[in-house]
């Protein structure tokens, strides 16, 4: 059986990360999320905090060479002027994700991997979303403060992800055409989301 990859993009509070972990357990394959940042830091030698800054919406240093910022799969070597740049940090994460997928079947959450893997065979790209009230409810206990603070955080996080995706992948992060399967976790529940992903894998002939 050839390696397969399931990529999951999700709205905060939708339970997409939980769905991804449940799916990985069901398929008995590794699950990767923020580990990719640490692995990219280890491979490049660039401080892991800088990766976190770029993902958080801050700029470390724009690339001198790739003016558009869109991912093109090219790494700038340590001797290059743009080695520690926003784009190169993203490129290292993309390389790590690609290396992991080459080595083994896995589930990967976030990091715009749906775009990086858009032409990769045996890949299912999933977007998990949920109604606003559902997201607010699921975020209680994770975010300090009342519902007003939670809603403010959710709006900010949606904007951050939108801008991050537009910057490195182009287009709209929440556009259904960027994915093979979009799931409303608020209506389906997490177990049904996992079942829907498994069914879609069967339809697409992935994991056989």
Helices and strands as residue ranges (DSSP letters): E 5-10, H 16-27, E 30-32, H 35-44, H 48-55, H 86-103, E 106-109, H 113-116, E 123-129, H 132-139, H 147-168, G 176-178, E 181-184, H 185-188, H 190-204
